[in-house]
Amino acid sequence: MIWNPNKECMSRDEMSALQGKRLHKMVEYVYHNVPFYRHKLQELDIRPDDIQSIEDIRKLPFTTKKDLRDNYPFGLQAAPQSQIIRVHASSGTTGNPTIVGYTRKDIGVWSECMARCLTAYGVTRDDLFSVSYGYGLFTGGLGAHYGVEHIGASVIPAGTGNTEKHLKLIRDLGITGIACTPSYALYLAETMDKLGIKKEDIRLRVGAFGAEPWTENMRQEIQERLGLKGYNLYGLSEVMGPSVSYECQMQHGSHICEDHFYPEIINPVTLESLPAGQTGELVFTTLTKEGMPVIRYRTRDLCSLLPGTCDCGRTSVRMGRIEGRSDDMLIIRGINVFPSQVESVVLSMPEFAPRYMLVVDRVNNLDTLQVQVEIRQEYFTGVFDTPAAVDQLEKKLASKLKSVLSIAAKVQLKAPNTIERSQGKSAHVIDKRKL
Amino acid sequence: MTIHQLSIFIENRSGTLIKVLDALKQAGIQIIASTIADTAEYGIYRLICSEPMRACEELKKAGVAVALSEVFALELDNEPGRAADAVKMFSEADISITYMYSFLLRGKGILIFRTDNNEHAQDVIRTKGLKSIGEDALSALA
């Protein structure tokens, strides 16, 4: 099912025309209402009338998380406070939180986009849907909540915590859909095991998972253990919240609500736009937002865009899985290296456990990169009784790394379970360079 | 007839070897012979022991990267030149020996080696009257 075929299945020409029109309006709006943007545009000698088509977006300057923090709390707000009906705040682990105000129209657009997501997942007004994201300053809970109400399904605002009671409701009420983080979904499955609740005892069939990175393996595990189909739900509070993009029944890339959020992929170093299909940093421009619009906001998320009509019938551009964060980037011998690139290579070779460590050092003024990987016990067979055989395995990995990274990496094999398991992003890198 | 050798991946770090040896000790496995092929970063610890299958399982449980490899064990008279005689027979048959180590057991020389062609090596052992020794016999001697 498609919630809004007019927008979700629009022809490319119509979509580009709509985006161009909305971009022009948006630039005019922020130019007159946000001194920060006005100054930036004036510095570049750009007038709102210079922006007529969506291609003109490349003339505009980028906005970063730092800009949002520097203008804390309401510096980037475009609408007068009297028009703001809700304020969310993103976690401020390093400095000020980001404050995002929404007008009544913004909340309407958000509900509309969330309705598109839920409909793509197969949720209808007949469903009982549990929102198990945190309610509060975090956009997850209320964002999903309004979407469920908008399509007319019954929302169960479970929030987080009290998992046993939540499971009782899932079972007794026959709850059919859930929105939560993928890790919470796995925690639910564990709690079910603990309480002796089987997946046959519950009626969950749709999961909307987001707010943290997850893998295809996690999807398989959640689907298997909860007996549902799990879909990606992507969003960020700086742009709106959950609903910026969503997977459809094809589970092949997430459709972006591009009539409201215009995506670009850029090289995070040169800031050049990259062609479709290439991985780079995801950048969003809000096309209709009133409260706090953003122009070319750098998400720091690395992914690629998949253009073309999807088998589901939607024409909206899709984004691939988030492959990493551009702030993890290392510069080694002048080449940009992302830990996620190493990860993709390591994951592609079953001989190694899905764990790795990058050790960067500088020896005689030359950067060195060492990649530590664990040999997987099941793949350590009798043929590895000579160093020559083990070296061959190292060489295989080294040559794959070389082709992906464009620089040579020295592979160091480690025994099973010797590399620390961690979910943290920076935990994959040891940079010993003293500069 | 080949016997099982444990081939174990060992990092060049203190504590890695004792982890292996401790696991074997806990399992009551007796080591008959061992050698390490070392490189700058790691070693392949090759080990002949009692109950190699069980030893392998126990080491796996302990989280060690271990595998079973098939090697030959030849029993030779303990006098000068016997190893040369034996190896020459394989060399003349164009069989390469990948690695080899030896030890003395009850006054007999035991030569452990792996070849690039086990079937062919087996023929040489049979036709040349060499005495290869099996796992049970080796354990009994130890």
Chai-1 contact restraints between the chains, C-beta under 6 A:
chainA,res_idxA,chainB,res_idxB,connection_type,confidence,min_distance_angstrom,max_distance_angstrom,comment,restraint_id
A,I375,B,F9,contact,1.0,0.0,6.0,A-B,restraint_1
A,I375,B,A65,contact,1.0,0.0,6.0,A-B,restraint_2
A,Q377,B,A65,contact,1.0,0.0,6.0,A-B,restraint_3
A,F380,B,A65,contact,1.0,0.0,6.0,A-B,restraint_4
A,F380,B,A67,contact,1.0,0.0,6.0,A-B,restraint_5
A,T381,B,A67,contact,1.0,0.0,6.0,A-B,restraint_6
A,G382,B,A67,contact,1.0,0.0,6.0,A-B,restraint_7
A,G382,B,L68,contact,1.0,0.0,6.0,A-B,restraint_8
A,G382,B,S69,contact,1.0,0.0,6.0,A-B,restraint_9
A,D385,B,S7,contact,1.0,0.0,6.0,A-B,restraint_10
A,D385,B,I44,contact,1.0,0.0,6.0,A-B,restraint_11
A,D385,B,S69,contact,1.0,0.0,6.0,A-B,restraint_12
A,P387,B,A37,contact,1.0,0.0,6.0,A-B,restraint_13
A,P387,B,T39,contact,1.0,0.0,6.0,A-B,restraint_14
A,P387,B,I44,contact,1.0,0.0,6.0,A-B,restraint_15
A,Q412,B,E41,contact,1.0,0.0,6.0,A-B,restraint_16
A,A415,B,E11,contact,1.0,0.0,6.0,A-B,restraint_17
A,A415,B,A65,contact,1.0,0.0,6.0,A-B,restraint_18
A,P416,B,G63,contact,1.0,0.0,6.0,A-B,restraint_19
A,P416,B,A65,contact,1.0,0.0,6.0,A-B,restraint_20
A,N417,B,G63,contact,1.0,0.0,6.0,A-B,restraint_21
